[in-house]
Amino acid sequence: MRLLFLEPFYGGSHRDFADSFIKHTKHDADLYALPARFWKWRMRGAALHFIRQIKEISAYDALICSDLMALTDFKALCPGKCPPVMVYFHENQLTYPVQPGEVRDAHFGFTDITTALAADRVVFNSNTHFNDFFDHLSGFIRMMPDYRPAWAIEKIRAKSAVCYPGCDFSMAAAPTGPKTENPPLVIWNHRWEFDKQPDIFFSALETVAKKGIDFRLAVLGESYGSMPPVFKSVETRFNKKLVHFGYVKDKAAYFKWLRAGTVVVSTAIQENFGIAIVEATRFGCLPLVPNRLVYPELIPDEMHHLCLYNTFEQLTAKLSGILTAPQDYAAIRRQLAGSMAKYDWRERISEFDQALEKIAG
């Protein structure tokens, strides 16, 4: 088949998903994308840009786009018949946390609803995300003063599914033995944004450091313009422990840092899949993540007692134990690394191809 991929926000997980999908699909795929900035304007205006860029829409058998696309606008403006469409929901605007001081704009949540209704297939990146969306959808619709389209809930659900995104593990191999960790390396590889709660992460590190426990720190991840103020003080607060500070664009160099890591930590309040944690775990880091969001779905049940925490006190206690005796977790890290292999794009792509083939007939 010939596929058209439209990505209004070409950055972070959206960029990785688009690039990797095109690399691994057995079909021919063309990508049209816009830079990862001004997400609200992308959601409102990307359709008007794309419709002028695509010369021959009828040449495509199917179309795939992310949730930051106003699909109803695109289809309304489409010259001739629009190919069948799969929408991939990385996140949704019914539940995504708003910036401190902001009020949720219901227009964006309603765009999610109309986009899902206009799509031929709606795909979520985890069961957690799927359930979260539908758990909030009825309440969102009830905000309308009258003529509420309650029928839309089952209409969307009937054409929805879950399909985990893939990760690039072509350079990965499960660790074969304990790493040389003297002192052990803590990895932060998330977006530098408020919903990842970096303040709590760095406070936990200071709590551990005050106990006299030694460690090194690599702060990776990408920043999109405005970033939480806490990052401005990191180099001063952890200057003797900090071995890297900033985004690593080169994948091989990024994976090298993950391979050197002992533990990867999350303090997020928003995570629908968690590529950063999956990648770090696959390359040998022990994940230490909150007992919420998608994390219990990602981590094997038998490892929950080691990898999940409920309170700040549990986070610092477990982190202290890992950093004090990293060699005690070598076998566990090997086992966890192996459990992440199922998220390799080479394993995941067939499910996407089959779904697109089905809607294309």
Salt bridges, closest charged atoms under 4 A:
GLU7 OE2 - HIS14 ND1 3.20
ASP16 OD1 - ARG15 NE 3.68
ASP16 OD2 - LYS251 NZ 3.76
ASP30 OD2 - ARG2 NH2 3.02
GLU91 OE2 - HIS14 NE2 2.99
GLU102 OE1 - LYS40 NZ 3.67
ASP105 OD2 - ARG44 NH2 3.46
ASP105 OD1 - HIS107 ND1 2.86
ASP132 OD1 - HIS136 ND1 3.27
GLU154 OE2 - ARG157 NE 3.33
GLU181 OE2 - ARG333 NH2 2.55
GLU193 OE1 - ARG191 NH1 2.82
ASP195 OD2 - ARG191 NH2 2.90
ASP195 OD2 - LYS196 NZ 3.86
GLU206 OE2 - ARG237 NE 2.97
ASP214 OD1 - LYS241 NZ 3.16
GLU222 OE1 - ARG15 NH2 3.40
GLU271 OE1 - LYS196 NZ 2.86
GLU279 OE2 - LYS251 NZ 3.64
ASP301 OD1 - HIS304 NE2 3.71
ASP344 OD2 - ARG346 NH2 2.56
GLU351 OE1 - ARG348 NH2 2.79
GLU357 OE2 - LYS26 NZ 3.29
GLU357 OE2 - HIS27 NE2 2.84
